[in-house]
Amino acid sequence: MGAQKVRPGVDHEHVDCGHHEQVWLPPSSASVEQRALVRKSFCLRCGLVRNVGSDRARPIGYWTAAVVGIRNALEKEHRRSPHAIAKLPVAQVRLILKEMLATPGFDDPYAMTKSAQVELVLKAVWKVRPDVPRVIVEDALEGGALEAREKAKARKRSRASKAA
């Protein structure tokens, strides 16, 4: 058996079960999964089942990029109409990130879902800046993921062209 994957958890490091120890469970969303049962891995220490669906938790770097996207969107809005909305200073970005990290298990793939993370990010942004419209935050959260994918594809294409 290969080395077990260790992931940071709320109060301990999650130890992923091996492929042979996975359990058969009903899918988390019947509308997404077509099968009656799905094999899922779990933590050997606490027993939490890892979310492997489309709504799985994202790492903290994903959310850092999303908050920077919110900052960029606010700066763009400020340039367009200076008196409409203020920029998001670096100090407020730090406060937002600190608020997100204060949530136990924020980037824990076993105990958190992406939809819950989105709500926590919204609450953290509004705690620091209640004047930021929900539309700007949601666009930045969705746009950050799309931009990251596009950048990864561009890097892959440039590597392929260099190799050829």
C-alpha positions in Angstrom: 0.0 0.0 0.0 1.3 3.5 -0.9 1.9 6.4 1.4 -1.2 7.9 2.9 -2.2 11.4 2.1 -2.2 13.8 5.1 -4.4 16.9 4.9 -4.8 19.7 7.5 -8.0 19.4 9.5 -9.7 21.4 12.2 -7.8 19.9 15.2 -5.7 17.2 13.5 -4.1 16.2 10.2 -6.6 14.1 8.2 -5.2 10.7 7.1 -6.9 9.5 4.0 -7.9 5.9 3.9 -6.5 3.8 1.1 -8.2 2.8 -2.1 -9.2 -0.6 -0.7 -10.7 0.9 2.5 -13.1 3.3 0.8 -16.8 2.9 1.7 -19.9 2.8 -0.5 -22.2 5.7 0.4 -25.2 7.4 -1.3 -24.2 10.5 -3.3 -24.3 13.8 -1.6 -26.5 15.2 -4.4 -28.9 12.9 -6.2 -29.3 15.5 -9.0 -25.6 15.4 -9.8 -24.8 11.7 -9.3 -26.6 9.1 -11.5 -25.5 6.1 -9.4 -27.2 4.8 -6.3 -23.9 4.3 -4.4 -20.5 6.0 -4.7 -17.1 4.9 -3.3 -15.8 7.6 -1.0 -12.7 8.0 1.1 -12.7 9.0 4.7 -10.3 10.1 7.4 -8.9 7.2 9.5 -8.6 9.4 12.6 -12.0 11.2 12.8 -14.2 9.3 10.3 -15.2 12.3 8.3 -16.0 11.5 4.6 -14.1 13.5 2.1 -16.2 15.6 -0.3 -15.1 14.7 -3.8 -18.1 16.2 -5.7 -18.2 19.5 -7.6 -18.9 21.4 -4.4 -15.7 20.4 -2.7 -13.8 22.9 -0.6 -11.1 25.0 -2.3 -7.7 25.8 -0.7 -6.9 29.1 0.9 -4.9 30.3 -2.2 -8.0 30.1 -4.3 -9.8 32.4 -1.9 -6.8 34.8 -1.6 -7.0 35.2 -5.4 -10.7 35.8 -5.1 -10.3 38.6 -2.6 -7.6 40.2 -4.8 -10.2 39.9 -7.6 -12.7 41.8 -5.5 -10.1 44.4 -4.8 -9.3 44.8 -8.5 -13.1 45.0 -9.3 -13.5 47.8 -6.7 -10.5 49.7 -8.1 -12.0 49.4 -11.6 -15.3 50.7 -10.4 -13.6 53.5 -8.5 -11.7 54.6 -11.7 -14.9 54.6 -13.6 -16.8 56.6 -11.0 -14.6 57.9 -8.2 -17.3 59.0 -5.8 -19.4 55.9 -6.2 -17.4 53.4 -4.2 -14.0 53.5 -2.4 -11.1 51.2 -3.2 -10.2 48.2 -1.0 -6.9 48.9 0.8 -4.4 46.2 1.5 -5.1 46.5 5.3 -8.8 45.6 4.6 -7.7 42.7 2.4 -5.6 41.4 5.3 -8.6 41.8 7.7 -10.9 39.9 5.3 -8.3 37.1 4.9 -7.8 37.0 8.7 -11.6 36.7 9.2 -11.7 33.8 6.7 -8.8 32.0 8.4 -10.4 32.5 11.8 -13.2 30.1 10.8 -12.2 26.6 12.0 -11.7 24.2 9.1 -12.2 26.9 6.4 -10.0 25.0 3.9 -10.6 21.5 5.3 -11.7 19.3 2.3 -13.5 16.9 4.7 -15.5 19.4 6.8 -16.3 22.2 4.3 -18.0 22.7 1.0 -17.4 25.4 -1.6 -20.9 26.9 -1.2 -20.3 27.3 2.6 -16.9 28.9 1.8 -18.6 31.4 -0.5 -21.0 32.4 2.2 -18.1 32.8 4.7 -16.2 35.0 2.2 -19.3 37.1 1.7 -19.7 37.5 5.5 -16.0 38.4 5.9 -16.1 41.0 3.1 -19.3 42.6 4.5 -17.9 42.6 8.0 -15.0 44.7 6.9 -16.8 46.6 4.1 -20.6 46.5 4.3 -20.9 48.9 1.3 -19.6 46.3 -1.2 -22.4 45.1 -3.5 -23.1 41.3 -3.6 -22.8 41.4 -7.4 -19.2 42.6 -7.3 -18.2 39.9 -4.8 -19.9 37.1 -6.8 -18.5 38.3 -10.1 -15.0 38.4 -8.6 -15.4 34.9 -7.1 -16.6 33.4 -10.4 -14.2 35.5 -12.5 -11.2 34.5 -10.4 -11.7 30.8 -11.1 -12.2 31.5 -14.8 -9.0 33.7 -15.0 -7.0 31.0 -13.1 -8.1 28.4 -15.6 -7.3 30.6 -18.6 -3.8 31.4 -17.2 -3.2 27.7 -16.7 -4.3 26.9 -20.2 -2.0 29.7 -21.6 0.9 28.3 -19.6 0.3 24.8 -20.9 0.1 26.1 -24.5 3.3 28.1 -24.2 5.1 25.0 -22.8 3.8 22.9 -25.6 4.9 25.5 -28.2 8.4 25.7 -26.6 8.7 21.9 -26.6 7.7 21.7 -30.3 
